[in-house]
Amino acid sequence: MPNHPATFLEINLDALKHNYHFFRNILNPGVKILAVVKAFAYGHEAVAVAKKLAELGVDYLAVAFVREAIPLRKAGVQTPILVLHPQVHEVKDCVAYNLEPNLYSFRILKDFIAYFKKESIQDFPVHLKINTGLNRLGFKVEDAESILDLIEEEQLINIKSVFSHLVASEDPAEKEFTQQQIADYQKVLDVFSKRGYGSFIKHMCNTSGTLNYPEAHFDMVRIGIGMYGYANETKWTNKLKNVGSLYSIISQIHEIQKGETVGYNRGFMANKKIRTATIPLGHADGIPRSWGQGANAFLINGKKALILGNVCMDMTMVDVTDIECKEGDQVILFDSQNDVIELAHNTQTISYEILTAISQRVPRIIKKDIP
Ligand SMILES: *Cc1c(COP(=O)(O)O)cnc(C)c1O
């Protein structure tokens, strides 16, 4: 009996190291790397991934929410952490855990400054986000002067970076829009510079921005999906390695006679005698119901087993009529970039969604720990 769980997401930290070095090598010396480890490191394993990246010398980490950053600090990660989406009531935790908040609106900027004043905190590191077209979070381009007026009133914060985020960096058809975003961001930098602020870190590229717009690397790039092995183009993805692989086993095999059905709501009806395998992973584990009805397949002994009927909460049934297999055999949900890209493509989604959907019920195992 193997001494790992039947179902597990294998985390390959050597692949992470490979990807980190890939990005290091395409950047000019001096350009920093911020690794995005939000959403459990895109579903992988945030603490293990963050520790490995820290060991590799990553300059910054970023998470979306304060609650994602605290476990990293508790695990001893000392790398600066940018929190992309803090709330006003989280300023205390930012101070307690040395987390660097992104201040994205006048409301949060004022509240944080008021707290620093009340607590006599000086020089607290913060980041300012400029909205150049995504219309999600951030100050307007025209706000640059007013931001500085407000900051100069109290002089309690240390502007670690001013940054923006690209809308469609993966899409060549949106090149003009992207270039306008870069120009607008540059306008903001010019205002800051005229008023004597320029020593902060400038950054606006995510993974595909980094690959497609070398002219916009500025001082730092923010690599999320690329760190886990995926890029917007095959030529780039081929140079990366997937960090996560999802495995399970066949729990049970059934012979189904013509006219019998499989699963809830009789979602599949056999029009001939078939053989099915039950896999202990369902929609509560991150296998979406949209994969059902044959939309996607898993790999069993090198062959594709199509999903039959509806995905259940804890189980999925697949067709193994033409596959030589037995109960206890391994099932590969994905163990290559192509697998993930195909699963995503077949159900009109993207690798990001497949990876981050893998729920916390699925054990994560570091590859070296698997005998
Ligand atoms: C998530 C995120 C990233 C990472 O994007 P990828 O496309 O995964 O590289 C970068 N910057 C911001 C602001 C983000 O929210």
Ligand as a Chemical Component Dictionary entry (heavy atoms), coordinates in Angstrom:
data_LIG
# 
_chem_comp.id                   LIG 
_chem_comp.type                 NON-POLYMER 
_chem_comp.pdbx_formal_charge   0 
_chem_comp.three_letter_code    LIG 
# 
loop_
_chem_comp_atom.comp_id 
_chem_comp_atom.atom_id 
_chem_comp_atom.alt_atom_id 
_chem_comp_atom.type_symbol 
_chem_comp_atom.charge 
_chem_comp_atom.model_Cartn_x 
_chem_comp_atom.model_Cartn_y 
_chem_comp_atom.model_Cartn_z 
_chem_comp_atom.pdbx_ordinal 
LIG C1 C1 C 0 -3.358 38.232 -9.427  1  
LIG C2 C2 C 0 -2.576 39.439 -9.794  2  
LIG C3 C3 C 0 -1.368 39.324 -10.493 3  
LIG C4 C4 C 0 -0.859 38.034 -11.085 4  
LIG O1 O1 O 0 -1.384 37.849 -12.377 5  
LIG P1 P1 P 0 -0.947 36.609 -13.286 6  
LIG O2 O2 O 0 -1.691 36.808 -14.550 7  
LIG O3 O3 O 0 -1.383 35.382 -12.546 8  
LIG O4 O4 O 0 0.526  36.677 -13.418 9  
LIG C5 C5 C 0 -0.624 40.484 -10.671 10 
LIG N1 N1 N 0 -1.061 41.672 -10.204 11 
LIG C6 C6 C 0 -2.235 41.810 -9.569  12 
LIG C7 C7 C 0 -2.661 43.160 -9.114  13 
LIG C8 C8 C 0 -3.046 40.703 -9.350  14 
LIG O5 O5 O 0 -4.224 40.858 -8.724  15 
# 
loop_
_chem_comp_bond.comp_id 
_chem_comp_bond.atom_id_1 
_chem_comp_bond.atom_id_2 
_chem_comp_bond.value_order 
_chem_comp_bond.pdbx_ordinal 
LIG C1 C2 SING 1  
LIG C2 C3 SING 2  
LIG C2 C8 DOUB 3  
LIG C3 C4 SING 4  
LIG C3 C5 DOUB 5  
LIG C4 O1 SING 6  
LIG O1 P1 SING 7  
LIG P1 O2 DOUB 8  
LIG P1 O3 SING 9  
LIG P1 O4 SING 10 
LIG C5 N1 SING 11 
LIG N1 C6 DOUB 12 
LIG C6 C7 SING 13 
LIG C6 C8 SING 14 
LIG C8 O5 SING 15 
# 
